[in-house]
Amino acid sequence: MTDSATEQAPLDVPVPPERNPMRDPGNRLKLAVFCANVARGTSMSEAETLPKVTWAESQRLAQAADRAGIDGMIPLGRWKATARGAAAVDRTFEPWVWASALSALTERISVFTTVNMQQYHPLVAALMTSTIDHVSGGRFSLNVVAGFNEQEFRMLGLEVPSHEDRYAHAAEWMTIIRRAWTEAEPFDVDGDYLTVEEVVSQPKPLQQPAPPIMSAGTSELGRRFAARHADINFVHLPSLEEMPPIVAAAKAEAREHAGRDVEIYSSAYIVVADTEEEAWRRYHHVTRERLDRKAAAGLIEMWERLSKGGEVIDVEQRIDRMAAGFNAMPFVGTAEQVAELLVRAADGGLDGLAISWDDYDEGLATYAEAVRPLLLQTGLRKD
């Protein structure tokens, strides 16, 4: 027996990067379930197969995704629906608690939290991050957003800051949270937006110096923020055909302005059926037959007015694309066709996709049974 406390095993042993599947180099294209914590998922539709948001549903989807080798689950950070539809759907699970609970019930997958940096103090977020990283054994990931949902801000008694102020505040927020995750000695920050004194934050995350950070940056300020502060920049793309130069430019911009390599993710709305005709019929059931037209139009208006990201698709396609996946690319067809589209995405330079479906249970089952074996054969995925 030793009398020296310094010779005892440390309480917190850092994990290797590949413990988090978002950093596992074996899967060339990372795949994540998107928005399973909100009613209707990413669809502006009244289709009956969309997520309802019950705990049994969340647990079932997370464990199915875990078994299928899916890399992540990315929730939406929402307190109030982004755009009010014909029948407002505000049912949502709070993403920090949701991520912690699902992390304890899964073995491999990385469950993200999505945090609006205007709504959480960075030191509260720092310790919640560390806590979930310990719950998950070093699998946690964080999606940070500057926020633009004006109805939600008003509900919380907040004003929507200008686009420039949102990202200036976000930069200070990220500086503080990263220091809290790594520095052993107390520190002070006296910023233009945030002031903290004698900061201590223990324990640190198991992933050092930080868990993977995702940010969605389409505007110039958003892209610059992601380049400096994130590991993953989530962008909206017009199509697979137009994707390669956009992705290459985003990666080059990060290297030029921040001297960093940033991965680029986008989103896909996947519908798989025995025939391409049947798959498109199901897609259009969501986007046309059961469309919540008021919600889709409201989201388009708010997005373009406040996000400063510009239009990425033709106006004729915007309703369909917004109705199914918040501007996601439609990957619709047979299992073979969808597998080919996923390979094309990776070959075009994309590092990952956030995926939603017209039916999340059926979509995960079909991925596991029909699409995944094809991706293993191509070498795109190792699991």
Long-range contacts (C-beta under 8 A, 24 or more apart in sequence): 11-203, 12-134, 12-203, 12-204, 12-206, 13-206, 14-138, 14-206, 14-207, 14-208, 15-137, 15-138, 15-206, 15-207, 17-207, 19-137, 19-138, 19-139, 19-207, 20-110, 20-138, 20-139, 20-140, 20-141, 20-207, 20-211, 20-212, 21-71, 21-72, 21-108, 21-109, 21-110, 21-139, 22-71, 22-72, 22-110, 22-141, 22-212, 22-232, 22-352, 23-212, 24-71, 26-381, 26-382, 26-383, 27-71, 27-380, 27-381, 27-382, 27-383, 28-346, 28-379, 28-380, 28-381, 29-342, 29-343, 29-345, 29-346, 29-350, 29-351, 29-352, 29-353, 29-380, 29-381, 30-71, 30-72, 30-265, 30-351, 30-352, 30-353, 31-70, 31-71, 31-72, 31-342, 31-352, 31-353, 31-355, 32-70, 32-71, 32-72, 32-73, 32-74, 32-110, 32-112, 32-265, 32-352, 32-353, 32-354, 32-355, 33-61, 33-62, 33-65, 33-70, 33-72, 33-73, 33-74, 33-354, 33-355, 33-356, 33-360, 33-364, 34-74, 34-267, 34-325, 34-354, 34-355, 34-356, 35-74, 35-75, 35-76, 35-326, 35-354, 35-356, 36-61, 36-62, 36-73, 36-75, 36-360, 37-75, 37-76, 37-92, 37-93, 37-95, 37-98, 38-75, 38-76, 38-78, 38-91, 38-92, 38-93, 39-89, 39-90, 39-91, 39-92, 40-89, 41-356, 41-357, 41-360, 42-76, 42-267, 42-269, 42-324, 42-325, 42-326, 42-328, 42-356, 43-286, 43-323, 43-324, 43-325, 43-356, 43-358, 44-83, 44-85, 44-291, 44-292, 44-295, 44-296, 44-299, 44-322, 44-323, 44-324, 45-286, 45-287, 45-290, 45-291, 45-292, 45-323, 45-324, 46-86, 46-87, 46-290, 46-291, 46-292, 47-285, 47-286, 47-290, 47-358, 48-290, 49-358, 49-359, 49-362, 50-286, 50-358, 50-359, 51-360, 52-91, 53-91, 53-92, 53-93, 55-93, 58-93, 58-98, 58-102, 59-102, 59-105, 60-361, 61-360, 61-361, 61-364, 62-102, 62-105, 62-106, 62-109, 62-111, 63-105, 63-106, 64-361, 64-364, 64-365, 64-368, 65-109, 65-364, 66-106, 66-107, 66-108, 66-109, 67-368, 68-364, 68-367, 68-368, 68-372, 69-108, 69-368, 69-372, 69-381, 69-383, 70-109, 70-364, 70-367, 71-109, 71-110, 71-352, 72-109, 72-110, 72-111, 72-112, 72-141, 73-99, 73-102, 73-109, 73-110, 73-111, 73-112, 74-112, 74-114, 74-143, 74-214, 74-354, 75-99, 75-112, 75-113, 75-114, 75-143, 76-114, 77-113, 77-114, 77-115, 77-116, 77-143, 77-145, 78-149, 78-152, 79-152, 79-155, 79-156, 80-149, 80-151, 80-152, 80-155, 81-151, 81-295, 82-149, 82-151, 82-152, 82-298, 82-299, 82-302, 83-294, 83-295, 83-296, 83-297, 83-298, 83-299, 83-301, 83-302, 84-151, 84-294, 84-295, 84-298, 85-292, 85-294, 85-295, 85-296, 85-298, 86-292, 86-293, 86-294, 86-295, 87-292, 96-128, 96-132, 99-132, 99-140, 100-131, 100-132, 100-135, 103-132, 103-135, 103-136, 103-139, 103-140, 104-135, 104-136, 106-136, 106-139, 108-139, 109-139, 110-136, 110-139, 110-140, 110-141, 110-212, 111-136, 111-139, 111-140, 111-141, 112-140, 112-141, 112-142, 112-143, 112-214, 113-140, 113-142, 113-143, 114-143, 114-144, 114-145, 115-142, 115-143, 115-144, 115-145, 116-145, 116-146, 116-147, 117-144, 117-145, 117-146, 117-147, 117-169, 117-170, 117-173, 117-174, 118-146, 118-147, 118-153, 118-158, 118-161, 118-166, 118-169, 119-147, 119-156, 119-158, 122-173, 122-174, 122-176, 122-177, 122-180, 122-194, 122-196, 123-176, 123-177, 123-180, 123-196, 123-199, 123-201, 125-177, 126-176, 126-177, 126-180, 126-181, 126-201, 127-180, 127-201, 129-177, 129-181, 129-205, 129-211, 130-181, 130-201, 130-202, 130-203, 130-204, 130-205, 133-205, 133-206, 133-207, 133-211, 134-203, 134-205, 134-206, 137-206, 138-205, 138-206, 138-207, 140-205, 140-207, 140-211, 141-211, 141-212, 141-213, 141-214, 142-211, 142-212, 142-213, 142-214, 143-213, 143-214, 143-215, 143-216, 143-234, 144-170, 144-173, 144-174, 144-213, 144-214, 144-215, 144-229, 144-230, 145-215, 145-216, 146-170, 146-222, 146-225, 148-302, 148-303, 148-306, 148-307, 149-302, 150-302, 150-306, 160-306, 163-219, 163-221, 163-306, 163-308, 164-221, 165-193, 167-221, 167-222, 167-224, 167-225, 168-192, 168-193, 169-193, 169-194, 170-225, 170-229, 171-225, 171-228, 171-229, 174-213, 174-229, 178-209, 178-210, 181-205, 181-208, 181-209, 181-210, 182-208, 182-209, 182-210, 214-265, 218-307, 218-308, 218-309, 218-310, 218-312, 219-307, 219-308, 219-309, 219-310, 220-308, 221-308, 222-307, 222-308, 222-309, 223-250, 223-253, 223-254, 224-257, 224-258, 226-254, 226-262, 227-253, 227-254, 227-257, 227-258, 227-260, 227-262, 228-257, 228-258, 228-260, 230-262, 231-262, 231-263, 232-262, 232-263, 232-264, 232-265, 232-351, 232-352, 233-262, 233-263, 233-264, 233-265, 234-265, 234-266, 234-267, 234-354, 235-264, 235-265, 235-266, 236-266, 236-267, 236-309, 236-312, 236-327, 237-266, 237-312, 237-329, 238-312, 238-313, 239-313, 239-329, 240-329, 240-341, 240-344, 240-345, 240-348, 243-345, 243-348, 243-349, 243-350, 244-348, 244-349, 247-348, 247-349, 247-350, 248-349, 251-349, 263-351, 263-352, 264-349, 264-350, 264-351, 264-352, 265-350, 265-351, 265-352, 265-353, 265-354, 266-328, 266-329, 266-345, 266-350, 266-353, 266-354, 267-325, 267-326, 267-327, 267-328, 267-329, 267-353, 267-354, 267-355, 267-356, 268-325, 268-328, 268-329, 268-330, 268-331, 268-341, 268-342, 268-345, 268-353, 268-354, 268-355, 268-356, 269-324, 269-325, 269-328, 269-329, 269-330, 269-331, 269-332, 269-355, 269-356, 269-357, 269-358, 270-331, 270-332, 270-338, 270-355, 270-356, 270-357, 270-363, 270-367, 271-330, 271-331, 271-332, 271-333, 271-357, 271-358, 271-363, 272-333, 272-334, 272-335, 272-338, 272-363, 272-366, 272-367, 272-370, 272-371, 273-333, 273-334, 274-334, 275-334, 276-332, 276-333, 276-334, 276-337, 279-332, 279-333, 279-334, 280-332, 280-333, 282-358, 283-324, 283-330, 283-332, 283-358, 285-358, 286-323, 286-324, 286-358, 287-319, 287-320, 287-323, 287-324, 288-320, 288-323, 291-319, 291-323, 292-323, 293-319, 296-322, 296-323, 299-326, 324-356, 324-358, 325-356, 328-354, 328-356, 335-366, 335-370, 335-371, 335-374, 336-374, 338-371, 339-371, 339-374, 339-375, 339-378, 342-371, 342-375, 342-380, 343-375, 343-378, 343-380, 346-380
